[in-house]
Amino acid sequence: MAAGHTVEGRQFRTGADYAAALRDKKKIDQIRAETNLENPKEVLALYTRMKAGAYRFETMVGHDFDDQIYELAEKYK
């Protein structure tokens, strides 16, 4: 495995998968910058947008974030 193919603790075998993970990370960073994840109302609104398909993730980096938002939403319901 080539060095440097790690994003958010996940390793990727190909340059294409690595590039997809970087795209996911960029989306996640933007979402985090725009959303207060400690505010239940904002988390629930984000979760609703994610369920509606507003954000499409390509890799496990994105799926991990999706799982995190799901867990927060469940906590705040």
C-alpha positions in Angstrom: 0.0 0.0 0.0 1.4 3.4 -0.9 2.3 5.7 1.9 -0.1 8.6 2.3 -3.2 6.7 1.3 -4.8 7.3 4.7 -7.7 9.6 5.5 -9.3 9.9 8.9 -7.7 6.7 10.0 -8.9 4.7 7.0 -6.5 3.3 4.5 -7.1 3.2 0.8 -5.5 0.9 -1.8 -5.8 3.0 -4.9 -5.2 6.6 -5.8 -8.8 6.8 -7.0 -10.2 5.5 -3.7 -7.9 7.9 -1.8 -9.1 10.8 -4.0 -12.7 9.9 -3.2 -11.9 9.8 0.5 -10.4 13.3 0.3 -13.6 14.5 -1.4 -15.6 13.0 1.4 -13.4 14.6 4.0 -13.8 18.0 2.3 -17.6 17.7 2.4 -17.4 16.6 6.1 -15.2 19.5 7.0 -17.6 21.9 5.3 -20.6 20.4 7.1 -18.7 20.6 10.4 -17.9 24.3 9.7 -21.5 25.1 9.0 -23.2 23.0 11.7 -22.9 23.1 15.5 -22.9 19.4 16.3 -23.6 20.2 20.0 -26.9 21.9 19.1 -29.6 19.2 18.9 -31.8 21.3 16.5 -28.9 21.7 14.1 -28.0 18.0 14.3 -31.6 16.9 13.7 -31.8 19.2 10.7 -28.6 17.9 9.3 -29.7 14.3 9.8 -33.0 15.1 7.9 -31.0 16.6 5.0 -28.6 13.6 5.0 -31.6 11.1 5.0 -33.1 13.1 2.0 -29.9 12.6 0.1 -28.4 16.1 0.3 -25.0 14.6 0.8 -23.6 11.6 -1.0 -20.5 10.0 0.4 -18.3 7.7 -1.6 -16.1 6.0 1.0 -16.0 4.7 4.5 -14.8 8.1 5.7 -18.2 9.5 4.7 -20.1 6.5 6.0 -18.4 6.8 9.3 -19.5 10.4 9.5 -23.0 9.4 8.5 -23.0 6.9 11.4 -21.8 9.6 13.8 -24.7 11.9 12.8 -27.2 9.1 13.1 -26.0 8.4 16.6 -26.1 12.0 17.6 -29.6 12.4 16.1 -30.8 9.4 18.0 -29.3 10.8 21.2 -31.1 14.2 20.6 -34.5 12.9 19.6 
